[in-house]
């Protein structure tokens, strides 16, 4: 009943009862629970949350990693990765020395495809800093960790390519 003493009626003319309200509430919360469980399962299947296997061991190497990163920054090298029409990865290296060797590891961000090790050959002999992977990379989004070596110097970066 409403505050005027009349019962509330649905558009079909039947009264809206407590049973209707209970069904509505149970249905609403059932939908919320199903959506939450579905989203939680999708999230946990696409990212495990593991960044390093053992955080204590990783912490023991942290200062060395920082020093390596500073040394790489001092080199002043930069790389940009993209894909060509055949699926090969093209890396343009600027600031790097002649005779640099480029290699990379590519992995799917969600782990749905196997990892790929990539080898590169210089694109031209003019020393423009261009390199092309010897094997094409399957279609999709890939995270690529590029490593450039020249003598005793080593430089690393990560790029996302599609």
N, C-alpha and C positions, 0 to 999 in steps of 0.2 A: 504494500500500500504506500502511496505517496503521502506527502505532508497534508494534502487536501482531503485525505481519506479515501481516494480512489486508487484502485490497483493499477500498477504499471502494466501496460500491454505491449507486446511486440507488434511489428508492422502487420503480422498475419492475424492479429486480433487475440492471440492466446496470451495469458498472463505470464510474466517473467518471474519464475519462482527461484527459491534457493537452490533447487536441483540444477537449474540452468546455470546459475552463477558458479556452482561447484564444478560442473562440466567445463565451463569457460576457464576457470582458474587452473584446473588439472591439465587441460589442453595447452594453455599458455605456458605453464612451467615445463611440461613435457617437451614442447618445441624448444624452449631455452636450453634444457639439459641436452637434448639431441644435438643442437648446434654446437654447444660447448664441447661435448665429447668428440664430435667430428673434427672441430678445429684443433683440439688438443692432439688428436691422433695424427692429423696431417702435419702439424708443427713438429711433433716428435719424430716423425718418419723422415722429414726433410732436413733436420739439423739436430745432431746429437748433443750439441752443447759442448763438445770436447774441442778445445783449442790446442791444448798440449796434453799428452798422456799423463805426465806426472809433473804437477806444478812445482813441487819442491826441487826436483832436478832442474827444471827450466829456470827457476830462480837463481840457481848456482851459476848459470851461464849468462844471466841478464847483462851484467856489466861488460862482458866480452862482446855480446851482441851490440850493445850501445857503441862501443869503441869501433867495431867493424862498420857500423852505420855511419859514424862520423868520418871515418877514413874514406868510405865510398862517396860521401857528400863532397869531400875535399877534391876528389878527382874531377868533379864538374861534368860528368857524363850524363846524358839524358837519352831515353829511348821512347819510341812510340810504336805501338803494335796495331796492326789492322789486318783484315783478310782481303785477299784478292778474289776475283771471280771464280777461281778454281778451288777455293777453300784453303789455299796456302797462306801461312802467316807471314806478313811482311813486317820487318823491324827496321825502323830508321834510327840509327845511332848518331847523336850529335855530340861533339866534344871528345869522342873516343879516338884512340890512336889507330894508325894504319896497322893492319895485320891482326886486328882484334878477332877473337873467336866468340861466336854467339851460340848458346844452346838454351833450351827452355823446357819447362815441364808444364803441361796443360792439364787442368782438371776441371770437371763439371762442378759448378758451385753447389749443386744439391747431391752430388755423388751418384747420379743416375746413369752415368756413362763411365767407362774405364779411363784411367789417366793415360796421357800420351807424352812420351819423351820426344822432343823436337830437335832436329839438327838443322843447321842453316848453312847456306852458301852465299857468298857475296853476290849481289845483283849485278854489279858492273865492276870493271877493273879500275875505274876512275877514282876510287876511294871516297865515294859519296856517303858512305856509312849505311848503305842499304843492304839488307839481308833477307833471303827468302827461305822458308822452311822447305826441306827436301820432300816431305810428305804432306798431303793435305790434312786438314783437321775436319772431323765430321761437323755437320751443320749444328748450330745451337750457340748458346752462350758459354764461353770458356774463360776461366781465370788462368792467366799465364804468368809464371815466374820466370823471368828472363835473367840469365847470367852471362855476363860479358867478361872474358879474360884476355889480358894482354901482358905477356910475361908473368911477373909475380903479382900484378894488380888484378883485383877481382871486383866487379860491380854487379849489384843485383837490384831488380825492381819487379813490381807486379803490375799487370795490366789486365783489363777485361776486354775481350773481343767477342764479337757476335758473328 
